[in-house]
Amino acid sequence: MRNNPNAPKNIILGVIILILIFGLFYFMMRQLKNRETYAIINKNIRISLELAQNDSARYLGLSDRKSLCQNCGMLFVWPDYAIRDFVMRDMNFPLDIIFISDQKIVKIESNLLPEGSNPENIYSSDFPSNYVLEINGGISDRFGIAPGDEIIINLPK
């Protein structure tokens, strides 16, 4: 059996490649973490968010979904401030609708029941809002979330 004169070089090259692979993996995981979208209410309630940022996504919202995970919500995002109106069209489960202006909750409609394809009730923000958060019905009451509460929204960069 002969000694390979390049063996030490190959080992060093292999170690360098492994370090580069792990470094790249670490960098990618940090970038993904920074893209996570979530809201924190009153500094202790964390909700993972799905975004509705265009007209078609805002119109569809959570309609026809079977459920929503316990700590999940849908955040409706607008570039401007206006009175926002919502309905419970084609919903399959109750929702809390939280109207937000910047980082402050301005109004909450709690435990709203599904209304089918022709909803009769319209839920209005009453105040100009640039965000609306939909979460599972009853969560606001359970955690004592109320108008005036601070909400921090982490959107992808």
Disulfide bonds with the S-S distance in Angstrom:
Cys69-Cys72 1.74
